[in-house]
Amino acid sequence: MKTMRRKFIGWGLAIVAVLAIFFPSMAWMQTRITHYKTNYRTPLNPTILVPGSSASQDRFDALIKQLRQETKTAHSVLKVKVATNGKLSYTGSIRRNDNHPFIVVAFANNRDGYTNINQQARWLNVAFKDLVKTYHFNHFNALGHSNGGLILSLFLEKYFDQSPTVTIDRLMTIATPYNMESDSTTTRTAMLNELVAGRHKLPKKLTVYSVAGTENYSSDGTVPANSVSQGKYIFQNQVAHYTQITVTGDDTTHSDLPQNKQIVLLIRQYLLQETLPAKDRAVNQSRFTQSQAGEPEEP
C-alpha cells in the first residue's frame, strides 16, 4: 500500500514538473510565433500606381518604360481595371521571382469630381483586397498622379484598416490637388476638409513624398501649387515622415510630370529605394521644400 502511494506521489510530482515546463514553453513559443508573424515581410513588395481622372490603365506606360531603361530592371507590369459594379479585369502578369512589380489600378468610371473620387477610393479597396488575396504580399509602396493621389489618400484613411495584415511603406503623390482646383490658402474645399478630418487614421509608420511641378511657381498649368501644398495639413505630424518637393523647368506641365526626368530620379531614390550616384542624390535633396519638422499653422 505504501509502495503504491509512493508511486502515485511520484507520478503526481512528475506530472506537475512536466506541466511546469510545458505551459511556459507553450507561452514562449506562441509569443515567438506572434512576433514572427508581426515582423515577417514578404519578398513580394509591389508598387501600386493609381492614375488621375480621365486616365486609363495605360497612363504610366511611358514612366514604366523610362524606369526600366534607367534602372536596368525589367519590372513586371500588372494592370487592373475596376468596373462600376466592382468586377475586376486583369491584363499583364507578375513574373516569377520579380519581387518589385508595378501594379496599375484604374477605373472604368474615371471621371473627376468629389463624389466620383470617393467612389474610386472604394473601388481601389475592392482591387486591393483581391490583389492581396491573390499574390499574398503584406507590404507595398504606392504612387498617385493628380487625383490618383487623392484616391490613395482616401483609401488609406477610409478602407486600409480592412487589411490589417498589410502595411504601406512609402507613398508618393505627384501634382495632387488636395484642395481641388482652389488656389486659396485659407478656404478649404469639401475634399480637403474630409481628408483633414480623417487624417488620424493614416498609417503612423508611413513615409509620404508630395511632389509639385510648376511652370511659373504658381501652377503646373492645371493644378495650383497652393492646392498641392495643402497636403501638409493632412500628413504632417500624422505619419512618420512627410516631405514636400517642388520641381521646375522643362516638362513640368501637369500631364508631363509622371515622366519628367527629375521626378523619375525622385521615384528611383525615394519610392524604389535605388542607390543613385552622389550627384543625383544631391539634386534630389535640393528640391525638398518642406519636411516633417514643425507643424504648419492652420489656415
C-alpha positions in Angstrom: 0.0 0.0 0.0 2.8 2.4 0.9 4.6 1.4 -2.3 1.5 2.3 -4.4 1.1 5.6 -2.5 4.8 6.5 -3.2 4.2 5.7 -6.9 1.2 7.9 -7.1 3.0 10.7 -5.4 5.9 10.2 -7.8 3.7 10.3 -10.8 1.9 13.3 -9.5 5.2 15.2 -8.9 6.4 14.1 -12.4 3.1 15.4 -14.0 3.4 18.7 -12.1 7.1 19.1 -13.2 6.1 18.4 -16.9 3.2 20.9 -16.7 5.5 23.5 -15.1 7.8 23.2 -18.1 5.1 22.7 -20.8 2.9 25.7 -20.2 5.7 28.3 -20.0 7.3 26.7 -23.1 4.0 26.9 -25.0 3.5 30.6 -24.0 7.1 31.4 -25.1 6.5 29.6 -28.4 3.2 31.4 -29.0 5.0 34.7 -28.3 7.7 33.9 -30.8 5.2 32.9 -33.5 3.2 36.1 -32.9 6.5 38.1 -33.2 7.4 36.3 -36.4 4.0 36.9 -38.0 4.1 40.5 -37.0 7.6 41.2 -38.3 7.7 38.9 -41.3 7.8 40.9 -44.6 7.0 39.0 -47.8 9.7 39.1 -50.5 7.0 40.4 -52.8 6.9 44.2 -52.4 4.9 45.8 -55.3 4.4 49.4 -56.2 0.8 50.3 -56.8 0.2 53.1 -59.2 -3.1 55.0 -59.5 -3.7 57.4 -62.4 -5.7 60.6 -62.2 -9.1 61.5 -63.6 -9.8 60.7 -67.3 -6.6 58.5 -67.4 -6.6 54.8 -68.3 -4.6 51.8 -67.0 -2.0 52.8 -69.7 -1.3 56.2 -68.1 2.0 55.1 -66.7 3.4 53.2 -69.7 5.9 56.0 -70.5 7.1 56.2 -66.9 7.5 52.4 -66.6 9.4 52.3 -69.9 11.7 55.0 -68.6 12.2 53.3 -65.2 13.0 50.0 -66.9 15.7 51.7 -69.1 17.3 53.7 -66.3 17.2 51.0 -63.6 18.1 48.2 -65.9 15.4 46.2 -64.2 12.6 44.6 -66.3 9.8 45.2 -63.7 6.7 43.2 -64.4 3.5 45.1 -65.0 0.1 44.0 -63.9 -2.9 46.2 -64.8 -6.3 46.0 -63.0 -9.4 47.8 -64.3 -12.3 48.1 -61.9 -15.8 48.2 -63.5 -18.6 50.2 -61.9 -20.1 47.0 -60.5 -16.7 46.2 -58.8 -15.8 43.5 -61.3 -12.1 43.3 -61.9 -10.3 42.7 -65.2 -6.6 41.9 -65.3 -4.0 42.4 -68.0 -0.3 41.6 -67.9 1.2 39.4 -65.1 3.8 39.3 -62.3 6.8 37.4 -63.5 8.1 34.6 -61.2 10.9 35.9 -58.9 10.1 39.5 -59.6 9.7 40.9 -56.1 9.2 44.5 -57.2 6.5 44.6 -59.8 4.3 47.5 -60.8 0.6 47.2 -60.4 -1.6 49.8 -62.1 -5.2 50.2 -60.8 -7.6 52.2 -63.0 -11.3 52.6 -63.1 -14.0 52.3 -65.8 -15.6 55.4 -64.3 -12.5 57.7 -64.2 -14.3 61.0 -64.2 -13.4 63.9 -62.0 -15.4 65.3 -59.1 -15.7 64.9 -55.3 -18.3 62.1 -55.4 -16.5 60.1 -58.1 -13.1 60.3 -56.4 -14.6 58.9 -53.2 -16.2 56.1 -55.2 -12.9 55.4 -56.9 -11.3 55.0 -53.5 -13.9 52.4 -52.6 -13.2 50.6 -55.9 -9.4 50.7 -55.2 -10.2 48.9 -51.9 -12.0 46.2 -53.9 -9.0 45.7 -56.2 -6.5 45.9 -53.3 -8.2 43.1 -51.3 -8.2 40.9 -54.4 -4.5 41.6 -55.1 -3.5 40.7 -51.5 -5.6 37.6 -51.6 -4.1 36.5 -55.0 -0.5 37.5 -54.6 0.0 37.2 -50.8 2.1 40.3 -50.2 2.0 42.1 -46.8 3.7 45.4 -47.7 3.8 47.7 -50.6 4.6 51.2 -51.9 2.2 53.5 -53.8 2.3 56.3 -56.4 -0.6 58.5 -57.4 -0.7 61.2 -60.1 -3.1 64.1 -59.8 -6.4 62.8 -58.4 -4.8 59.4 -58.1 -3.1 60.8 -55.0 -6.5 61.8 -53.6 -7.8 58.3 -54.3 -4.9 56.7 -52.5 -5.2 59.1 -49.5 -8.9 58.4 -49.1 -8.2 54.7 -49.4 -5.7 54.9 -46.6 -8.0 56.8 -44.4 -11.3 55.0 -45.0 -10.5 51.5 -46.1 -7.0 50.4 -45.4 -7.7 49.2 -41.9 -9.8 46.5 -43.5 -6.5 44.8 -44.5 -4.8 44.7 -41.0 -2.0 42.3 -42.0 -0.7 44.7 -44.7 1.5 47.7 -44.3 2.3 50.6 -46.7 5.9 51.7 -46.5 6.0 54.8 -48.8 3.5 56.9 -50.7 4.5 59.4 -53.4 1.9 61.8 -54.8 2.6 63.9 -57.9 0.6 67.1 -58.6 -2.2 66.0 -56.3 -4.8 68.8 -55.7 -5.6 68.3 -52.1 -7.7 71.4 -52.1 -9.1 70.6 -55.6 -9.0 73.5 -58.1 -8.8 76.1 -55.3 -5.7 78.4 -55.2 -6.8 79.6 -51.7 -4.6 79.1 -48.7 -7.4 80.0 -46.3 -10.6 78.4 -47.7 -10.9 74.6 -47.7 -12.9 72.6 -50.2 -15.0 69.6 -49.1 -12.2 67.2 -50.2 -9.6 68.9 -48.1 -12.0 69.0 -45.1 -12.7 65.3 -45.4 -9.0 64.4 -45.7 -8.1 66.5 -42.7 -10.9 65.1 -40.6 -9.8 61.5 -41.4 -6.0 62.1 -41.1 -5.8 60.3 -37.7 -6.5 57.0 -39.5 -3.4 57.3 -41.7 -0.7 54.6 -41.0 1.6 56.1 -38.4 4.8 54.5 -39.9 4.1 55.8 -43.4 6.6 58.0 -45.3 5.0 60.5 -47.7 6.5 62.5 -50.5 4.3 65.1 -52.1 5.7 66.4 -55.4 4.5 69.6 -57.1 5.5 70.7 -60.6 5.4 74.4 -61.6 5.7 76.2 -64.9 5.5 79.6 -63.2 5.8 78.8 -59.4 2.0 79.0 -59.0 0.7 76.2 -61.2 1.6 73.3 -63.4 -1.0 74.6 -65.9 -3.8 72.6 -64.3 -3.3 72.2 -60.5 -2.5 75.2 -58.4 0.7 74.8 -56.4 -1.2 76.0 -53.3 -3.6 73.1 -53.7 -0.7 70.6 -53.7 0.9 72.3 -50.7 -2.3 71.8 -48.6 -1.3 68.2 -48.2 0.8 69.3 -45.2 -2.4 69.7 -43.2 -3.2 66.1 -43.9 0.1 64.3 -43.5 2.4 66.5 -41.4 2.7 65.2 -37.8 0.3 62.3 -38.6 2.7 60.0 -40.5 6.3 59.1 -39.7 7.8 61.4 -42.4 6.3 63.9 -44.7 8.3 65.8 -47.4 7.1 68.3 -49.9 9.1 68.6 -53.1 8.9 71.2 -55.9 10.1 70.5 -59.5 10.6 73.3 -62.0 11.9 73.6 -65.5 11.2 71.6 -68.6 8.3 69.1 -68.8 6.6 70.4 -65.7 3.1 70.7 -67.2 0.5 68.6 -65.4 0.3 65.8 -67.9 4.1 65.6 -68.4 5.0 65.3 -64.7 4.9 61.4 -64.3 7.7 61.0 -66.9 9.6 64.2 -66.0 13.3 63.2 -65.7 13.6 65.0 -62.4 10.6 63.1 -61.0 11.8 59.8 -62.3 15.0 60.3 -60.3 12.9 61.0 -57.2 10.9 57.9 -57.8 14.0 55.8 -58.2 15.6 57.1 -55.0 12.7 57.5 -52.6 10.0 55.2 -53.8 12.0 52.3 -55.3 14.9 52.8 -52.8 17.6 52.7 -55.5 21.1 53.9 -54.7 21.7 56.7 -57.0 25.1 58.4 -57.9 26.0 61.1 -55.4 25.3 63.9 -57.9 21.8 62.7 -58.5 21.1 62.3 -54.8 22.3 65.9 -54.2 20.0 67.2 -56.9 17.1 65.4 -55.3 17.9 66.7 -51.9 18.0 70.3 -53.2 14.3 70.0 -54.3 13.0 69.5 -50.8 10.9 72.5 -49.7 9.3 71.2 -46.5 9.8 68.3 -44.3 8.2 66.7 -41.2 9.9 69.2 -38.8 7.5 71.7 -37.4 3.7 71.8 -37.6 2.1 74.2 -40.2 -0.2 76.9 -39.0 -3.9 76.2 -39.5 -5.3 78.3 -42.3 
